[in-house]
Amino acid sequence: MLLFALDRVHQQFAWKSGGLTSEQLGTTHPPSGVTVAGTMVHLAKVEEMWTAAAAGREPGPPVIGTDGEAHYDAEWQEAPTLPPEELYELWYGTITRCREEWTALIADGGLDVHCTNDPGYVVNRRRRLLDILEENLLHTGQTSIIREAIDGLTGNDPP
């Protein structure tokens, strides 16, 4: 059920962020400095980091190093300079890889497997999957507002 919900919000985000030009991907909705481009990179990094944590491995691309937070500002500032094709490839590629990994993780022990080395902080795979879902829901809502300001697109699902 959680993967279904994540798939659905991915579809909504894909629709809200899809088909935009480079200029539109870099549009802000003041007073916020958030852009659709920055959100795409941010969500790809978050999805990779938290999927890696659930799998007990180091994060890979698009995260540089093991501390994605150290690059937090850069992802928001540099993303609008990337070509649209690169942004879409980064986001779609990351969510596809992570979805495949979650399917394998669920088949290999399920969602109640603990996935932290910190004995004082108990986190299982279910919590990580919920974190990813929550982050995607939050930023899909923000993207919806930005998209409406760009070209008037509204709604939750494509027509």
C-alpha positions in Angstrom: 0.0 0.0 0.0 2.8 2.4 0.8 4.5 1.8 -2.6 1.2 2.4 -4.3 0.9 5.7 -2.5 4.4 6.6 -3.4 3.8 5.6 -7.1 0.7 7.8 -7.1 2.5 10.9 -5.8 5.3 10.3 -8.2 2.7 10.3 -11.0 1.3 13.6 -9.7 4.7 15.2 -9.4 5.6 14.0 -13.0 2.5 15.7 -14.3 3.1 18.9 -12.3 6.7 19.1 -13.3 6.4 17.7 -16.9 6.8 19.5 -20.2 8.4 22.7 -18.8 11.0 24.8 -20.5 14.3 25.6 -18.8 13.0 29.1 -17.9 9.8 27.6 -16.4 11.8 25.0 -14.4 13.7 27.9 -12.9 10.6 30.0 -12.0 10.1 30.9 -8.4 6.9 31.9 -6.6 8.0 34.7 -4.3 8.6 35.0 -1.5 9.9 31.4 -1.8 13.0 30.7 -3.8 11.9 27.2 -4.5 11.9 26.2 -8.2 10.6 23.1 -9.9 14.1 22.3 -11.1 15.5 22.5 -7.5 12.6 20.4 -6.3 13.4 17.7 -8.9 17.0 17.4 -7.8 16.1 17.6 -4.1 13.5 14.8 -4.4 15.9 12.6 -6.3 18.6 13.1 -3.6 16.2 12.5 -0.8 14.8 9.4 -2.4 18.3 8.0 -3.1 19.6 8.9 0.4 16.7 7.3 2.3 16.5 4.3 0.1 20.2 3.7 0.6 19.7 4.0 4.4 16.9 1.4 4.3 19.2 -0.9 2.2 22.2 -0.4 4.5 24.4 1.0 1.7 26.1 4.3 0.9 24.0 6.7 -1.3 24.9 6.9 -4.9 24.1 9.4 -7.6 22.7 12.0 -7.5 24.1 12.4 -3.9 27.7 13.4 -3.8 29.6 11.8 -0.8 27.8 10.4 2.2 26.4 13.7 3.6 23.7 14.9 1.2 22.9 17.7 3.6 26.3 19.3 3.0 25.2 19.9 -0.5 21.7 21.1 0.3 22.0 24.7 -0.9 23.8 23.7 -4.0 21.0 21.5 -5.3 18.5 24.4 -5.1 20.8 26.9 -6.6 22.5 24.8 -9.3 19.4 22.8 -10.5 17.9 25.7 -12.5 21.1 25.9 -14.6 20.8 22.3 -15.8 19.1 21.5 -19.1 15.5 20.2 -18.8 16.5 16.8 -20.3 19.1 16.3 -17.7 16.7 17.2 -14.8 14.0 14.8 -16.1 16.5 12.0 -16.7 18.0 12.5 -13.1 14.5 12.4 -11.5 13.0 9.6 -13.5 16.2 7.5 -13.3 16.4 7.9 -9.5 12.8 7.1 -8.8 12.9 4.1 -11.1 16.1 2.7 -9.5 14.7 3.3 -6.0 11.4 1.7 -6.8 13.1 -1.4 -8.0 15.2 -1.5 -4.8 12.2 -1.1 -2.6 10.5 -4.0 -4.3 13.6 -6.1 -3.6 13.8 -4.9 0.0 10.2 -5.8 0.7 10.8 -9.2 -0.8 14.0 -9.6 1.4 12.7 -9.3 4.9 9.9 -6.7 4.6 9.4 -3.3 6.0 10.0 -4.0 9.7 13.8 -4.6 9.3 15.8 -2.1 11.3 18.1 0.0 9.2 20.2 2.1 11.5 23.5 1.5 13.4 22.5 4.0 16.1 21.1 2.0 19.1 19.4 5.1 20.5 17.5 5.8 17.3 15.4 2.9 16.1 14.3 3.2 12.5 13.0 0.5 10.2 12.4 0.4 6.5 8.7 1.3 6.9 9.7 4.6 8.6 12.2 5.4 5.7 9.5 4.6 3.1 7.1 6.9 5.0 9.7 9.6 5.1 10.1 9.4 1.3 6.4 9.5 0.8 6.0 12.5 3.1 8.8 14.4 1.4 7.2 13.8 -2.0 3.8 14.9 -0.8 5.1 18.1 0.6 7.1 19.1 -2.4 4.4 18.0 -4.9 2.1 20.5 -3.2 4.7 23.2 -3.5 5.2 22.3 -7.2 1.5 22.5 -7.8 1.4 26.1 -6.6 4.4 27.0 -8.7 3.0 25.3 -11.8 -0.3 27.1 -11.4 1.5 30.4 -11.3 3.5 29.4 -14.5 0.7 28.3 -16.8 -2.5 27.9 -14.9 -2.3 24.0 -14.6 -4.5 22.8 -11.7 -5.8 19.5 -10.4 -4.4 16.3 -8.9 -4.3 14.1 -11.9 -3.7 14.5 -15.6 -6.9 14.8 -17.7 
